[in-house]
Amino acid sequence: MIAFIFAIVGAALGARTAHRRKGTRLDMLQYAAGYGIAFGLIGLFVGIIIARMTL
């Protein structure tokens, strides 16, 4: 669940970054995908760390 939330937040930040840089719609989609994947991976590792610490 944490990874999913991180991915959604990352996608929103990526789209916002591309919009600020005057990017087209395709630029916003590409940034959203890239940031979403990166943040999702970070969230995955955070979730694994939290799970390991609670056991």
C-alpha positions, -999 to +999 in steps of 0.1 A: +000+000+000+028+024+008+044+018-026+011+026-043+007+059-024+043+068-032+038+061-069+007+082-071+024+111-053+055+107-076+033+107-107+016+139-095+050+156-088+063+145-122+034+159-141+036+191-121+073+194-129+068+190-166+039+215-165+061+241-148+088+236-175+062+243-202+061+207-214+035+193-237+010+166-226+033+138-237+061+154-216+038+154-186+029+118-192+066+108-195+076+127-163+046+112-144+056+077-155+093+082-146+086+098-112+059+073-105+082+044-110+110+060-090+088+069-061+071+035-062+104+017-059+114+040-030+080+032-014+085-005-019+118-004+000+103+017+027+075-009+031+100-037+032+120-019+059+089-012+080+078-049+076+112-061+087+113-038+117+079-049+130+087-086+129 
